[in-house]
Amino acid sequence: MKKLLMTVAFAISATAAAAQDEVRLQLQWVTQAQFAGYYVALDKGFYEEENLDVTILSGGPDIAPPQVLAGGGADVMLNWMPSALAAREKGLPVVNIAQPFKTSGLMLTCWKDTGITSPQDFRGKTIGVWFFGNEYPFLSWMSQEGIPTEGGEDGVTVLKQGFNVDPLLQRQADCISTMTYNEYGQVLDAGVGEDELITFKYEEQGVATLEDGMYVLEENLEDPAFVDKMVRFVRASMRGWKYAEENPDEAAEIVLENDATGAQTEAHQKRMMGEIAKLTAGSNGALDPADFDRTVQTLLAGGSDPVITKAPEGAWTSAITDAALN
């Protein structure tokens, strides 16, 4: 009898496990506190409570989330909106279903001794810029400032920056792209004093664009089962983000436990989580239409070479968050 009960219990357990809906999430970068909310949701069982079996796919310099999504390698991706809207205009129908990040963490970090005090002082300087879709906000900003990006005394020389801070430390660039939560701290860790630097936050320059939104393929939103799965995924993910905001040190520890490379350090991840919490604060996951419009207008203001050529239609939906939050 005991053996029979154990067999039945095992069968029920196996059936329940098999009934979980699979979701594959493609991150924009490697495992770090930038994605803490998802790792927390996984660790705390928030996804499991929504009957989801979530696999978090780490990113990296050779991984383009839009390509992964297009190829069927993921159900949902994280992406900066400039990259996503550019991909949409080029024919990949991605749709934003949730926006956990309310504020941009992107900024330029410059040596103060270069004499740079305002964006107009970028003229004649070399500036490190990330590409792979991350260059769009910068190019749009320079267009609005009327600064050419082909070099020369009146323009800026764009250095295609790797995902490190070496160009600044080695004086190959006067300014480099940094995130408030990552590379800026790396510059300080290298022994540079804050008084030696001057920073320009995109948010404060009025050219901030939305970062780290959740995107899916438009065609999948025609499937009620997929929509239901995304509603549960977004709801659990936002629970994870709010828990991470309220428990930053614990969230950082959870991220470290999921870092298979062992490359991250506790001090760095805790500092990063503290900064990330500032960017997700104020968001319940729903995209603010005003933030979307600001992003679109910034990208359209690209002069002769805008990031997108027309205002996108159908690029975001509130249907998922409306259902998830109610």
N, C-alpha and C positions, 0 to 999 in steps of 0.2 A: 504494500500500500504506500509506504514511504517513498519507494523508488518510483511508483506511478505518479505521485504528487510532484516529485522533483522533475519528472519528465514533462508533465503538463506545465509546470511553472517555467521550465526552460523553453518550451514551445511558445508559451504566451510572450515571454521576454523576447524571443527571437522574432516573433511576428511584429511586436511593437517596434523593435529596432528596424525591421525591414520596412515598416510603414513610414519611417521618417523621410521627409522630403530633403533631397540633397540640394545644397547651394554651394557653388564655387565662387569665392570672392577673390578677384585679382587686385592686389595692392599696387600702388603706384611706385613703391620703393621697397627697400629691404625691411625686415622686421625691426621696428623701433616704435617708440612711444607715439609717433605721429598716427599710429593705427591702434592705439591702446584700447579704444572702445570695443573693437571687434574681438580682440584677444580676451578682454574682460568678459564680454558676453559669452564667449566660448568657455572660459574657465569657470564662470559662475553658474553655468547651466541655463543661461537665459535662452539660448537657441534651442536647447533640448526641451525646455518648457513649451516652446512654440512648435515642437515636433519637427525640428530641423536638424539635419546632419550637415554642418557647415565645414567646408575645407577652405582655409585661408592660404592663398597662393602668394608667396613672397615675390616682390619685384626686384628690379635691379637695372643697371645701366644698359643692358642688352634686351630688356623686356619693355615693349610698348603695349600698355593695357588695351588701347583701341584695337590693335591687331589681334590680341588674345581673344577679346570679345568677339570680333568679327569672325575669327576662325573656330568659334565654338568651344574654346578652351576655358571659358568662364561664363557664369550666368549674370554676374554683375561686376562692374569694375569701379575703381576709384580713379578720378581724373580731375585735373584742373579744368575749369570751364573753357578757357581759351582753346586748349587742345581739343576738347570735346566738340566745341562749336565749329572749329576748323575742320575736324574730321567729318562732322555732319554735312558741312557745305560741300566737302569733297566726295560725298556719296555714302558715308557710313551713317545710317540712321540711328544715332544714339540719343537716348532721352534721359534727362536728369529726373530721378524719382525721389531723391532726398538730399538735403544739404546740411550735414552735421557741423561744418565749419562756417561760422558767421563772419569771421574776420580773416584778412590775409596776413600771413606771416612773412611775406616776401619783402626783401629790402636790399639796397646796395650798401656795402660797407667799404669806405674809402680811407686811405691814409690822410690824416689831417694836414700833414706837411706838404701835400700837393697844392694847397691853396684852395681846394674845393670848398665852397660854402653854400652853393646852390646848384640846381640842375644845369643852369646855363654855363657853369664852370666845367661841365663835362667836356666841353669843346676842346679838341686837341689832346684829349686823354684816352687811355686804353682801359676798356671796361670788360670785365669777364662776365659772360652771359651763358647760362645753361640753354641747351637746345633740346631737341626731342619734344617740342611742343611747349617748353618752358620759356622760350624766347619771345613769345607773342606779347605778353604784357610790357616787356621792355621796349620792343620795337614800336608798339603803339604809343608808349609814353614819349619816346624820343620824337616821334612824328608830331605829337601834340606840342612839344617844346620847339619844334622847327629845327631840330638838330639832325643832320645827315648821319647815317651809320656806315658810311663807306670810308671813313678815315679823313685825314687832312686836318688842317689847323682849325677849320670851322666845324668839323664833325667829330664823331667818336670812332675810334678803332675798336671794333668788337672782337674780343678774344673768345673763341669757343671754349668755354670753361668746362673742365672735367668736374666730377662731383666731389671736389675737395677745395681746400683754401690755399693751395700752394702758390697760385699766381700772385696773390696778395703778399704772402710771406716772403716770396722770392723776388718781389718788386717787378714782376712781369706785367702787372696791371696796377693801375691807380685805384681802381675799385673792382669789387667782385660781387656776384650775386650771393646772398646768404639768406637763410631763414632765421627768424628770431629764435626758433627752438632748436637749431642744429648748428649750422656752420659758424654763426656768430660766436657761439660758445667755443668752437674749435679754434677760432682766431685767438680768443682770450687764453685758452689752454696752452697755446703756443708761446705764451709769455708777453703778448702784446697788451698794453694797458688801454682801458677804455678812453683815456684822455688823449691817446694817439690816433683815435679813429673818429670819423664822422659818418653817421648813417642816414639813409633816406628810405623811410618806410613807404611802400607803395600806397598803403592805406592813408597816410598823412598827405601824400602828394595828389590825392584825388584820382588815382589811376588804378586803384586796387580792383582785382578781378577775383571771382569766386574760386576757391581751391577745395580739393578733396571732396567732391560731390560723388554720389552714387549714380551710376549710369547703367542702363540696360539697352538691348536692341528694341527698337520700336515694334517690330513684328511680334515679339514675345508678349507685349502688353495686350495683344488681341486674344491671348489664351487665359481664360478665367482662372485656371489652376495655377499658372505662373504668377498672375497678379496676386492671388491669395498667398502664395509662397513669399512674394516680395513684401507684402503687408506684414507678415509675421517676421520676416528678416529685418525689416526696418525698425519695427517695434522693439525687437530684442536688441538690435544694435544700439538704438538710442538709450535703452536701459543701461547698456554697457558704457556708453559715453558719459551719461550722468553719474554713474557709479565712479568712473575714472576721475571725473572732475572733483568729486567729493572725497576721493581716496587716492590722491595722486601717487603717493609713495608705493602703496599696494599695487596700483595699476602698473607702475614701472617694474615692479618685481615680477608681475605676471608676464609682461613683455619679455623680460630677461629669460624667463623659463621657456619661452617659445622661440628664443633665438638659437636656432640650430647651429649657427656659425660660431657662436661664442665671441663674436667680435665686439658686442656692446658692453659697456661698463655700467655699473650701478649708478655712479655719480652722474654720468652723462645722461642716462635715461631718466633719472629723477629730475634733473634740471629741465630736460626736454618736456617731460610730462607737465611740469609746472607752467611752461610757456604754452604748450598745446591747450591746456585748460582755459587759457585766456582767449583762444581762438574759437573754441566750441561753446564758450559761455554765451548765453542768450539765444541759442538755437535749440529748438525742440525737434529738429530734423526737417521741418517744413521750409521750403525755399521761399524767401521773401521776394515778391515780384520786383520790388524797387532795387534790390541787389542784382537781380537778373538784368534789369534794364540798364543799370549802371555799367555792368560788365559788357553788355552788348554795345553800348554807346562808346565805351573805351576802345573796344576792338574795331569798331567802325571808323574811329577817328585816326585812321592810319595813313591819311593822305593818298599818295599814288599807289601805296602798297599796303592796304588794310588787311588785317588778319581775316576778316570776313567781309564780303562785299554787300551783303544785305541782311536786314534783321531776320533772324531765323524764326520759323513757325513750327510749333509742335516740339520744340527742343526740351521742354520740361512739362511735367504733369504733377498736379497736387493730389491726384486720385489715391496714390499709395499712402502718402502721409496723412491724408484726410481719414482714411480707413484705419491706419495704424494708431493714430492719436485719439480716436474717438472710442 
